[in-house]
Amino acid sequence: MDALIGAPLDEMAAREVTTDRPVADTPARALPRTTRRTVTLQRATGPLVVDIWEARTPVGHPPVLLVHGWGGSSTYWEGTARDLAATTDVIVPDLPGAGRSQPLTRPLNLFDQVDALRDVLDALALPRVHVVAHSMGAAIVMLLAAREPQRFGRLILVSVCLFAGRVQQVVYNAIMKVTYLMMAFRHPIMADLPFLSRLAAQKYFFRVPNDPILLRQGMLDYLQMDRATAIACANDACDPAIPDAARRLQSPVLLLACRQDTVTPGENVDYTAQTIPDCRVQWIEECGHLPMLEQPVVFMQAVRDFLQIPAPALPAQTA
């Protein structure tokens, strides 16, 4: 993607760092090694770090924006980004307060995150993108897409549902109050306790992967996220602006729901799909909250089919 960085925005300068960061191939698909560039947007509230995966063989498809959820970072999108980057440019930010997009000068709420995501599109001069957004990231995308529909093509919303009633909101708020209390006792060293990472992962996976590096990184993302920003964003989850935005979406939407997801209430999937004007649902079986990690083959097929991105040709086998 040449000339990605446009003129600096008000109170924000863009600093581009080109890095050759090869990512290991997946065993199932011997894709060519991929490099990615990293751009840091210097915003008034702190850095906003964005990875840009350039298409190895561009086919003229719009860029795909991958947006992570609460407690995560861009790291869990690496497999998805590498796969899509065979033919399509892929943009993967660390939202403010997560991953490398720290420290912040003040806590940011969910609507501040919407502004941050808009700044990414502006700074990279992206007039129109397709989006794959997960969990809280999907709520952020709905809010922005309802506000600026001309900037969005197809949307894939993963592991997210709207609240179906006041009782669910009360239960959610009670659970999050306990979560906020527990966050006060976090320490990065906890990521180096394998049993603790595996225990925490049981909430997010149907079958916890036997991958200590993956589990450690997921734990580290949670331990290192900005607590005040995490609380502010989670407190906005019940804001009526989210279902209102869902009703005003103009993009075709695929709602990807996971059958064994204990974070997102499955009983709300139909209600959510009925609220969004042009929405269809696809279920992923034997999968928890993170289908891009637990069922990557099924997940990628669903993404490619809906975004109409052809799968890359496999490299020729040598005798």
Buried (B, 14 or more C-beta within 10 A) or exposed (E): BEEBBEEEBEEBEBEEEEEEEEBEEBEEBEBEEBBBBBBBBEBEBBBBBBBBBBBBEEEEBBBBBBBBBBBBBBBBBBBBBBBBBBBBBBBBBBBBBBBBBBEBEEBBBBBBBBBBBBBBBBBBEBEEBBBBBBBBBBBBBBBBBBEEEEBBBBBBBBBBBBBBEEEBEEEBEEEBEEBBEEBEEBEEEBBEEEEBBBEBBEEBBBEBBEEEEBBBBBBBBBBBBBBBBBBBBBBBBBBEBBBEBBEBBEBBBBBBBBEBBBBBBBEBBBBBBEBBEEBEBBEBEEBBBBBBBBBBEBBBEBBBEBBEBEEBEEEEEEE
